[in-house]
Amino acid sequence: MEKLNLDNLDEAKQQECIKEFRILLGDESQNFKDHVLLRFLIARKLNVVESYKMLLKNIQWRKENDIDNKIKVPLIHPGNIPIPNNVRGFDSVPDSTYYPPLDSNVKEEWKEFFPYFGGGCYHSRDKDGFPIYIERIGKLIPGKLVEVCSVETLMDFHLHNVEFLHKILFKECSEKSGRDISMHTIIFDLEGISFSHLKAMHLLQSLSEIDNDNYPETMRRLFVVNAPSLFSYGWKMIKGWLDERTIDKVHIIGTSKSEIAETLLNYIDIKTLPTLYGGNCECSHMVGGCCPILSHPDFKHLLKNNKIPD
């Protein structure tokens, strides 16, 4: 039997499956656009019944956790700062460097763990119009993060991010591209990673499980850059949390600057890609540049004085 190509589905096949899906959903069907249903269908390899079961669980999960009321969008507080992360290169939200310890509007639990976070940023769009998210995971301080941050707190932060991505950035990218955008490109920067980071693996696993169950098929590509040789140990563990399709979207790149640049420039315009990865973008108008290192020991002081950490 010919293997089903889920990345290049025939339009007629898509519509056939979506129609069957909508029949099963009944009145609930009106709450979902075609591209959302298609994500669940692809996650279950076009098995309409299994996709239906998955979506019903998602609906129940959102109700039980009060997602739509607890996590409001637009996530803009009175200071006009997008919550809950750093943002660069979008029109629907202003460029901003987000640092909870200096923000009176943020939950106290977030203030406690943020100084030990590596640093992330939603940074413009790739060549196909998908939003880019950069996470400098190698810069986080695992011992301290695990000490002050519970799974529940990190989950709360993560869900705010995911809902922000879906309801704000995907919407803008869809309008700019003239088609439905519901996936994003991710760059995981492992520079600085060590065996000590394994202490925080259980936190990442919890996030992965939530994403797989409730936000399927939202990752376009994942580039793991500056991956040292020891990453192979962690990768064996991480692969166990991921489905086959997700694993196929992961591109692991070593520490070669030329290889990182050559690979990323195939998908991201040189004007958009940070100089850190071989592009021309510096975001010099923003504190922290393209992707601030939140765990920098002097970040709070530098942010107050509008300087950029090296």
C-alpha positions as CSV (number, residue, x, y, z in Angstrom):
1,M,0.0,0.0,0.0
2,E,1.3,3.4,-0.9
3,K,2.3,5.5,2.1
4,L,0.0,8.5,2.7
5,N,1.9,11.8,2.3
6,L,0.4,14.0,5.0
7,D,2.4,17.0,4.0
8,N,1.0,17.1,0.4
9,L,-2.6,16.0,0.7
10,D,-4.9,16.1,-2.3
11,E,-7.5,18.9,-1.9
12,A,-10.4,16.5,-2.6
13,K,-9.1,14.1,0.1
14,Q,-8.8,16.9,2.6
15,Q,-12.4,18.1,1.9
16,E,-13.8,14.6,2.1
17,C,-12.2,14.0,5.5
18,I,-13.2,17.5,6.8
19,K,-16.8,16.9,5.7
20,E,-17.0,13.5,7.5
21,F,-15.4,15.2,10.6
22,R,-18.0,17.9,10.6
23,I,-20.8,15.4,10.4
24,L,-19.5,13.7,13.6
25,L,-19.1,17.0,15.4
26,G,-22.7,18.1,14.7
27,D,-23.5,21.6,16.1
28,E,-20.0,21.8,17.6
29,S,-18.7,21.9,14.0
30,Q,-19.4,25.6,13.6
31,N,-16.8,26.5,16.2
32,F,-13.9,25.2,14.1
33,K,-12.4,26.4,10.8
34,D,-11.3,23.8,8.2
35,H,-7.6,24.3,8.9
36,V,-8.1,23.5,12.6
37,L,-9.9,20.3,11.8
38,L,-7.2,19.4,9.3
39,R,-4.6,19.7,12.0
40,F,-6.4,17.1,14.1
41,L,-7.0,14.9,11.1
42,I,-3.3,14.9,10.2
43,A,-2.3,14.2,13.8
44,R,-4.4,11.0,13.5
45,K,-3.4,10.2,9.9
46,L,-6.8,11.1,8.5
47,N,-8.6,8.6,10.7
48,V,-11.8,10.6,11.2
49,V,-13.1,8.7,14.2
50,E,-9.8,9.0,16.0
51,S,-9.5,12.7,15.1
52,Y,-13.0,13.2,16.5
53,K,-12.1,11.6,19.8
54,M,-8.9,13.7,20.0
55,L,-10.8,16.9,19.4
56,L,-13.5,16.0,21.9
57,K,-10.8,15.5,24.6
58,N,-9.3,18.9,23.6
59,I,-12.7,20.6,24.0
60,Q,-13.2,19.0,27.4
61,W,-9.6,19.9,28.5
62,R,-10.2,23.6,27.5
63,K,-13.5,23.6,29.5
64,E,-12.0,21.9,32.6
65,N,-9.0,24.3,32.6
66,D,-11.1,27.4,31.7
67,I,-8.6,28.2,28.9
68,D,-10.7,30.8,27.1
69,N,-11.5,32.7,30.2
70,K,-8.2,32.3,32.1
71,I,-6.1,33.2,29.1
72,K,-7.6,36.3,27.5
73,V,-6.6,37.7,24.1
74,P,-5.4,40.2,23.1
75,L,-2.9,39.8,25.8
76,I,-1.9,43.4,26.2
77,H,-1.7,45.0,29.6
78,P,-2.0,48.7,30.3
79,G,1.7,49.2,29.8
80,N,1.2,48.2,26.1
81,I,3.6,45.3,26.5
82,P,2.6,42.0,24.7
83,I,2.3,39.2,27.2
84,P,4.0,36.8,27.7
85,N,7.2,36.9,25.8
86,N,9.7,39.0,23.8
87,V,8.3,40.1,20.4
88,R,10.1,41.5,17.3
89,G,8.9,42.1,13.8
90,F,5.1,42.0,13.9
91,D,2.4,44.7,13.3
92,S,-0.3,43.5,15.6
93,V,1.9,43.9,18.7
94,P,4.7,46.3,19.3
95,D,8.3,45.2,19.5
96,S,9.1,44.7,23.2
97,T,11.5,43.1,25.6
98,Y,9.5,41.3,28.2
99,Y,10.9,40.9,31.8
100,P,8.3,40.1,34.5
101,P,10.5,41.0,37.5
102,L,10.2,44.7,36.4
103,D,6.4,44.5,35.7
104,S,3.9,45.1,38.4
105,N,1.1,43.6,36.2
106,V,2.6,40.1,36.1
107,K,2.0,37.1,38.3
108,E,4.4,36.7,41.2
109,E,5.2,33.1,40.2
110,W,6.4,34.3,36.8
111,K,8.7,36.9,38.4
112,E,10.4,34.2,40.4
113,F,11.4,31.9,37.6
114,F,12.0,34.4,34.8
115,P,15.6,35.4,35.8
116,Y,16.6,31.8,35.4
117,F,15.0,31.3,32.0
118,G,17.2,31.2,29.0
119,G,15.4,33.7,26.8
120,G,12.8,33.4,24.0
121,C,11.5,35.6,21.3
122,Y,8.8,35.6,18.6
123,H,10.9,37.0,15.8
124,S,9.2,37.9,12.5
125,R,8.3,35.4,9.8
126,D,10.1,32.8,7.7
127,K,10.1,32.8,3.9
128,D,6.8,30.8,3.8
129,G,5.0,33.3,6.1
130,F,5.2,31.2,9.3
131,P,6.0,33.0,12.6
132,I,9.5,32.2,14.0
133,Y,10.1,31.5,17.7
134,I,13.7,31.4,19.0
135,E,14.4,29.8,22.4
136,R,17.9,30.1,23.9
137,I,17.4,27.1,26.0
138,G,21.2,26.6,26.6
139,K,21.2,29.8,28.6
140,L,18.7,28.8,31.2
141,I,19.9,28.0,34.7
142,P,18.4,24.5,35.3
143,G,19.2,24.1,39.0
144,K,17.5,27.4,40.0
145,L,14.7,27.0,37.5
146,V,13.7,23.6,39.0
147,E,14.0,25.1,42.5
148,V,11.6,28.0,42.0
149,C,9.4,26.9,39.1
150,S,6.7,24.2,39.5
151,V,5.3,22.2,36.5
152,E,2.0,24.1,37.1
153,T,3.7,27.5,36.9
154,L,5.6,26.7,33.7
155,M,2.5,25.2,32.2
156,D,0.6,28.4,32.9
157,F,3.3,30.5,31.2
158,H,3.5,28.1,28.3
159,L,-0.3,28.1,27.7
160,H,-0.3,31.9,27.6
161,N,2.4,31.7,25.0
162,V,0.6,29.1,22.9
163,E,-2.7,31.0,23.0
164,F,-0.9,34.2,22.2
165,L,0.7,32.5,19.2
166,H,-2.6,31.0,17.9
167,K,-4.9,34.0,18.5
168,I,-2.6,36.9,17.7
169,L,0.5,35.9,15.6
170,F,-1.2,33.2,13.5
171,K,-4.0,35.6,12.8
172,E,-1.6,38.3,11.6
173,C,0.5,35.9,9.5
174,S,-2.6,34.5,7.9
175,E,-3.7,38.0,6.9
176,K,-0.3,38.8,5.5
177,S,0.0,35.5,3.6
178,G,-3.5,35.4,2.3
179,R,-4.0,31.8,3.6
180,D,-4.5,30.1,6.9
181,I,-1.3,29.9,8.9
182,S,-1.5,27.7,12.0
183,M,2.1,26.5,12.3
184,H,5.4,28.1,13.3
185,T,9.1,27.6,12.8
186,I,11.2,27.1,15.9
187,I,14.9,27.6,16.6
188,F,16.3,26.0,19.7
189,D,19.7,27.3,20.5
190,L,21.7,24.9,22.7
191,E,24.8,27.1,23.1
192,G,25.8,26.7,26.8
193,I,23.9,23.5,27.4
194,S,25.4,20.9,29.8
195,F,24.4,17.7,31.6
196,S,22.9,19.9,34.4
197,H,20.1,20.8,32.0
198,L,18.8,17.3,32.3
199,K,17.4,18.4,35.7
200,A,14.7,20.4,33.9
201,M,13.8,17.7,31.4
202,H,10.6,16.8,33.3
203,L,9.4,20.3,32.8
204,L,9.9,20.1,29.1
205,Q,8.2,16.7,28.9
206,S,5.1,18.1,30.5
207,L,4.9,20.9,27.9
208,S,5.5,18.4,25.1
209,E,2.6,16.2,26.3
210,I,0.2,19.1,26.5
211,D,1.2,20.3,23.0
212,N,0.8,16.9,21.4
213,D,-2.6,16.3,22.9
214,N,-4.1,19.8,22.5
215,Y,-2.2,21.8,19.9
216,P,-1.3,19.1,17.3
217,E,0.5,19.9,14.0
218,T,1.5,23.5,14.9
219,M,5.2,23.0,14.4
220,R,6.4,23.6,10.8
221,R,10.1,23.0,11.5
222,L,12.4,22.8,14.5
223,F,16.0,23.7,14.1
224,V,18.2,22.6,17.0
225,V,21.4,24.8,16.6
226,N,24.7,24.8,18.4
227,A,24.0,21.2,19.4
228,P,27.1,19.7,21.2
229,S,28.0,16.0,21.1
230,L,26.4,15.4,24.5
231,F,23.0,16.4,23.1
232,S,22.7,12.9,21.7
233,Y,22.0,11.6,25.2
234,G,19.2,14.1,25.8
235,W,17.8,13.6,22.2
236,K,17.3,9.9,22.9
237,M,15.1,10.8,25.9
238,I,13.2,13.6,24.0
239,K,12.4,11.4,21.0
240,G,10.4,9.2,23.3
241,W,8.0,12.0,24.0
242,L,7.4,12.9,20.3
243,D,5.4,11.3,17.5
244,E,7.1,10.2,14.3
245,R,5.9,13.2,12.3
246,T,7.3,15.6,14.8
247,I,10.7,13.9,14.9
248,D,10.8,14.1,11.1
249,K,10.5,17.9,11.3
250,V,13.5,18.3,13.6
251,H,16.8,19.4,12.0
252,I,19.8,19.0,14.3
253,I,22.8,21.3,13.4
254,G,26.1,21.3,15.2
255,T,28.2,24.3,16.3
256,S,29.5,25.2,12.9
257,K,28.4,28.9,12.3
258,S,28.6,28.4,8.5
259,E,26.4,25.3,8.6
260,I,23.9,27.0,10.9
261,A,23.7,30.0,8.5
262,E,23.6,27.9,5.4
263,T,20.7,25.8,6.7
264,L,18.6,28.5,8.2
265,L,19.0,30.9,5.2
266,N,17.2,28.3,3.1
267,Y,14.1,29.0,5.1
268,I,14.5,32.5,6.7
269,D,15.4,35.7,4.8
270,I,18.8,37.1,5.6
271,K,17.2,40.4,6.6
272,T,15.1,38.6,9.2
273,L,17.6,36.1,10.5
274,P,19.6,37.3,13.6
275,T,23.3,37.9,13.0
276,L,23.8,35.4,15.8
277,Y,22.8,32.7,13.2
278,G,24.4,34.2,10.1
279,G,21.7,36.8,9.1
280,N,21.7,40.6,9.1
281,C,19.1,41.3,11.7
282,E,20.3,42.9,15.0
283,C,17.1,44.5,16.4
284,S,19.5,47.2,17.7
285,H,16.5,49.4,18.6
286,M,15.5,46.9,21.3
287,V,17.0,46.1,24.7
288,G,18.4,42.6,24.4
289,G,18.7,42.7,20.6
290,C,17.0,40.0,18.6
291,C,16.6,37.5,21.5
292,P,17.5,38.7,25.0
293,I,19.3,36.4,27.4
294,L,17.0,36.7,30.4
295,S,19.4,34.8,32.7
296,H,22.2,37.3,32.1
297,P,23.4,38.3,35.7
298,D,23.0,42.0,35.0
299,F,20.0,41.8,32.7
300,K,17.6,43.6,35.1
301,H,20.1,46.5,35.5
302,L,20.9,46.7,31.8
303,L,17.2,46.7,30.9
304,K,16.6,49.6,33.3
305,N,19.4,51.5,31.6
306,N,18.4,50.5,28.1
307,K,21.6,48.6,27.3
308,I,22.1,45.3,25.5
309,P,23.9,42.4,27.2
310,D,26.7,40.8,25.2
